[in-house]
Amino acid sequence: MGNLRNYKIILLIALPILLSLGERESMQKRWGFFGHKRINRIATFTLPPEMFGFFKDHLEYITEHAVDPDKRRYAVDGEAQRHYIDIDHYAHHGEDPFEIVPRRWKDAVEKLSEDTLQAYGIVPWHIPVMKYRLQKAFENKNVDLILKYSADIGHYIGDAHVPLHTTENYNGQLTNQKGIHGLWESRLVEINYKNYDYFVGKAEYIKDLDNHIWEAVYDSHMAVDSVLQIERDVTNDFPSDRKYSFERRGNITTSVYSYEFSQEYHRRMNGMVERRLRAAIACVGSVWYTAWVDAGQPDLSELQHTPPSAELIEEMKELDAHFHNDQHKGRICE
């Protein structure tokens, strides 16, 4: 009971600070840049006191680098497919794809071939790989790798909780709804995040990580039809000249889904975005915690004030340079 009381005190004291810091986060695109940072930041506050000191001391790194996997998508071969799974690709003749695709990697490779799995996304299999890497980083008390893997794993878990990361129709391109991806996981979060309830409870040990992640993917996929149908319904009910508006972001004026259209879509989904965000936060904290427990619960207090190495900082600078170069070339898109 004492640990739970301490956890609640920490959260109640820190959450207002956390939210005010979040106000300064750049509102860039995707669950990606704004949402992913928010997930990692708040997940820190689900951790027990034995972990909280280290993660709180490195909160800015874990927050800012939540977006590194997106930055690597165009710079690293094999990165893109770690962010999604087109599970409906495996559904034939009305079959349940979750009955067709084995949850264990070796079984899935044997049944479907690794080339096929890579072609249609591997996020539910990649998250346990990242958890194991984080576990080893904890065991070795390697600050650089603890930070790097913690930030990365938060990103992949966040992606697994987005319905449109579980379907071939990931941006509504197959149903004349192109742009819905950014609407659902970016626009709606940016204009509603202040009203969400971030108290998700404390991190819990996950006994069967494979099934836990697959259940998250299943829950995400079960929402796909609603994500698409409700947007169609709002579009049909909304005056066409009010669906979009123009906003100035920096020096650029861009077309966006209007505030009124976005809020009506958000309202009709009845809390779906908030539920998926909260589930992602709880999952991230629990996977971090599970990796630490499985590593033997190493004492992180001795690492608490150790900054990232110069080598890691340089690696991150190079990644940023590659990313900004890709942006300049127009390779970065929704």
C-alpha positions in Angstrom: 0.0 0.0 0.0 2.9 2.3 0.7 4.3 2.1 -2.8 0.8 2.8 -4.3 0.4 5.8 -2.0 3.8 7.1 -3.0 2.9 6.6 -6.7 -0.3 8.6 -6.3 1.4 11.4 -4.5 4.1 11.6 -7.2 1.5 11.6 -10.0 -0.7 14.2 -8.3 2.3 16.5 -7.7 3.9 16.0 -11.1 1.0 15.8 -13.5 0.2 19.5 -13.6 3.9 20.1 -14.3 3.9 17.4 -16.9 0.9 19.0 -18.7 2.4 22.5 -18.6 5.6 21.1 -20.1 3.5 19.4 -22.7 2.2 22.8 -23.8 5.6 23.6 -25.2 5.8 20.4 -27.3 5.9 21.1 -31.0 2.5 20.4 -32.6 3.8 18.5 -35.6 2.1 15.8 -37.6 1.0 12.3 -36.5 0.2 10.5 -33.3 3.8 10.6 -34.3 5.3 13.8 -33.3 2.9 15.3 -30.8 1.1 12.2 -29.7 4.1 9.9 -29.4 5.9 12.5 -27.2 2.9 12.7 -25.0 2.6 9.0 -24.6 6.2 8.5 -23.5 6.2 11.5 -21.2 3.0 10.4 -19.3 4.0 6.7 -19.2 7.0 7.8 -17.1 4.5 8.7 -14.3 3.1 5.2 -14.2 6.4 3.7 -13.0 7.2 2.6 -9.4 9.5 4.8 -7.3 12.4 2.4 -8.0 12.3 3.4 -11.7 10.7 6.8 -11.5 13.8 8.7 -10.4 15.9 7.6 -13.4 13.1 8.1 -15.9 12.1 11.5 -14.4 15.7 12.6 -14.6 15.8 11.7 -18.3 12.3 12.7 -19.0 13.2 15.2 -21.8 15.3 12.6 -23.7 12.6 10.0 -23.5 10.0 12.5 -24.5 11.9 14.2 -27.4 13.2 10.9 -28.8 9.8 9.2 -28.9 9.8 10.2 -32.5 13.1 8.7 -33.5 11.6 5.6 -35.2 9.6 7.9 -37.5 12.8 9.8 -38.3 14.4 6.5 -39.3 11.6 5.4 -41.6 13.3 6.8 -44.7 16.9 6.4 -43.5 17.0 2.8 -42.4 16.1 -0.2 -44.5 13.6 -2.4 -42.7 12.3 0.4 -40.3 9.0 1.2 -41.9 7.4 -2.2 -41.4 8.0 -2.0 -37.7 5.3 0.6 -37.3 2.2 -1.4 -38.5 0.6 -4.6 -39.5 -1.9 -4.9 -42.3 -3.7 -7.7 -40.6 -6.7 -7.6 -42.9 -4.4 -8.6 -45.8 -4.6 -12.1 -44.3 -8.4 -12.2 -44.3 -9.7 -14.3 -47.2 -13.3 -15.2 -47.8 -14.5 -13.6 -44.6 -12.0 -15.5 -42.4 -10.7 -14.0 -39.1 -7.1 -12.9 -39.8 -6.3 -13.2 -36.1 -7.1 -16.9 -36.4 -4.9 -17.2 -39.5 -1.7 -15.3 -38.4 0.3 -17.1 -35.7 1.2 -14.9 -32.7 4.7 -16.5 -32.4 7.2 -15.2 -34.9 8.7 -18.6 -35.8 5.3 -20.1 -36.4 4.3 -17.1 -38.5 7.4 -17.3 -40.6 6.9 -21.1 -41.1 3.3 -20.6 -42.2 3.4 -17.3 -44.1 7.1 -16.7 -45.0 9.3 -13.9 -43.6 9.1 -11.9 -46.9 5.3 -11.8 -46.6 5.4 -10.7 -43.0 7.9 -8.0 -43.7 5.8 -6.8 -46.6 2.7 -6.3 -44.5 4.1 -5.1 -41.2 5.7 -6.7 -38.1 4.8 -4.3 -35.2 3.4 -7.0 -32.9 6.5 -9.1 -33.3 8.9 -6.2 -33.1 7.8 -4.9 -29.7 8.8 -8.1 -27.8 12.2 -7.9 -29.6 12.6 -4.3 -28.3 11.5 -5.3 -24.8 14.2 -8.0 -24.8 16.8 -5.4 -25.9 15.7 -3.0 -23.1 15.8 -5.9 -20.6 19.5 -6.5 -21.6 20.2 -2.8 -21.4 18.9 -2.8 -17.8 20.9 -5.9 -16.9 24.1 -4.2 -18.2 23.2 -0.8 -16.7 23.9 0.8 -20.0 22.4 4.3 -19.8 22.5 5.0 -23.5 20.7 1.8 -24.5 18.1 2.1 -21.7 17.2 5.6 -22.9 17.3 4.7 -26.6 15.3 1.5 -26.3 12.8 3.0 -23.8 12.1 5.9 -26.2 11.8 3.5 -29.2 9.6 0.9 -27.6 7.2 3.6 -26.6 6.8 4.6 -30.2 6.1 1.2 -31.5 3.6 0.5 -28.8 1.9 3.8 -29.6 1.6 2.8 -33.2 0.1 -0.6 -32.3 -2.7 1.3 -30.5 -3.7 3.2 -33.6 -6.5 1.5 -35.6 -5.2 2.7 -39.0 -1.9 1.1 -38.3 -3.6 -2.3 -38.6 -5.2 -2.1 -42.0 -4.1 -1.9 -45.7 -6.5 1.0 -46.0 -4.2 2.9 -43.6 -5.0 6.4 -45.0 -8.5 5.8 -46.4 -7.0 5.6 -49.9 -9.1 2.6 -50.7 -12.4 4.2 -49.7 -11.9 7.8 -51.0 -11.1 9.0 -47.5 -7.5 10.0 -48.1 -6.1 12.1 -45.2 -8.1 10.3 -42.5 -4.8 8.9 -41.0 -3.5 12.4 -40.0 -7.0 13.5 -39.0 -7.5 10.6 -36.5 -4.1 10.4 -34.9 -2.9 14.0 -35.2 -5.5 16.6 -35.7 -8.0 15.2 -33.1 -5.3 14.8 -30.5 -3.8 18.2 -31.0 -7.2 20.0 -30.5 -8.5 17.7 -27.7 -5.5 16.6 -25.6 -6.1 19.1 -22.8 -9.5 17.5 -22.1 -8.2 13.9 -21.8 -7.9 12.0 -18.5 -4.3 10.8 -18.2 -4.6 9.0 -14.9 -4.2 5.4 -16.1 -3.0 3.8 -12.9 0.4 2.3 -12.2 2.5 0.1 -14.5 1.9 -3.6 -14.1 4.0 -6.7 -14.8 3.0 -8.4 -18.1 3.2 -12.2 -17.8 2.7 -12.9 -21.6 3.9 -10.0 -23.6 3.3 -11.6 -27.0 -0.4 -12.1 -26.3 -0.7 -8.7 -24.5 0.6 -6.9 -27.6 -1.6 -8.9 -30.0 -4.6 -8.1 -27.9 -3.7 -4.4 -28.3 -3.5 -4.8 -32.0 -6.8 -6.7 -32.0 -8.5 -3.9 -30.1 -7.1 -1.4 -32.5 -8.3 -3.3 -35.5 -11.8 -3.8 -34.2 -12.1 0.0 -34.3 -11.2 0.3 -38.0 -14.7 0.0 -39.4 -16.0 2.7 -37.0 -13.1 5.0 -37.8 -13.9 4.9 -41.5 -17.7 4.7 -41.3 -18.1 7.6 -38.8 -15.9 9.8 -41.0 -18.1 9.0 -44.0 -21.2 9.8 -41.9 -19.9 13.1 -40.8 -18.8 14.0 -44.3 -22.3 13.2 -45.6 -23.9 15.4 -42.9 -21.4 18.3 -43.1 -21.5 21.1 -45.7 -18.7 20.4 -48.1 -17.4 23.9 -48.0 -16.9 23.6 -44.2 -15.0 20.3 -44.1 -11.6 22.0 -44.5 -10.1 25.3 -43.4 -6.7 27.0 -43.6 -4.3 27.4 -40.8 -0.9 29.0 -40.6 1.9 26.9 -39.1 5.1 28.7 -38.9 5.6 30.4 -42.3 3.3 28.0 -44.2 -0.5 28.3 -44.7 -1.9 24.8 -45.1 -5.3 23.2 -45.6 -6.5 21.1 -42.6 -9.8 19.5 -41.5 -11.8 22.3 -40.0 -12.1 22.6 -36.3 -15.9 22.1 -36.5 -15.6 19.0 -38.7 -12.9 17.5 -36.5 -14.8 18.0 -33.3 -18.0 16.5 -34.7 -16.0 13.4 -35.8 -14.3 13.3 -32.4 -17.7 13.6 -30.6 -19.3 10.8 -32.7 -16.5 8.4 -31.9 -17.5 8.7 -28.3 -14.0 8.8 -26.7 -12.2 6.3 -29.0 -9.1 8.5 -29.5 -8.7 9.1 -25.7 -9.2 5.4 -25.0 -6.5 4.3 -27.4 -4.2 7.0 -26.1 -4.7 5.9 -22.5 -4.3 2.3 -23.4 -1.0 3.1 -25.1 0.3 5.0 -22.1 -0.5 2.2 -19.7 1.1 -0.4 -22.1 4.3 1.6 -22.5 4.8 2.0 -18.8 4.0 -1.7 -18.2 6.4 -2.9 -20.8 9.2 -0.7 -19.4 8.4 -2.1 -16.0 8.3 -5.7 -17.2 11.7 -5.3 -18.9 13.2 -4.0 -15.6 11.7 -6.8 -13.5 12.9 -9.4 -15.9 16.3 -7.8 -15.7 16.4 -8.5 -12.0 15.2 -5.1 -10.9 18.6 -3.4 -11.0 19.2 -0.4 -8.9 18.7 2.6 -11.2 19.5 5.2 -8.6 23.2 5.0 -9.4 22.5 5.8 -13.0 20.0 8.6 -12.3 22.3 11.5 -12.9 24.3 10.0 -15.7 23.7 11.9 -19.0 23.6 10.3 -22.4 27.1 9.8 -23.8 28.6 12.2 -26.4 28.4 9.3 -28.9 24.6 8.9 -28.4 24.1 12.7 -28.7 26.1 12.7 -32.0 24.1 9.7 -33.3 20.9 11.7 -32.6 22.2 14.8 -34.3 23.0 12.7 -37.4 19.5 11.2 -37.4 18.0 14.7 -37.2 20.2 15.8 -40.1 19.0 12.9 -42.2 15.4 13.6 -41.2 15.6 17.3 -42.1 17.2 16.4 -45.4 14.3 14.0 -46.2 11.9 16.8 -45.2 13.6 19.2 -47.6 13.4 16.6 -50.4 9.7 16.2 -49.7 10.0 12.5 -48.7 8.3 13.0 -45.4 4.5 12.7 -45.8 1.4 11.5 -44.0 
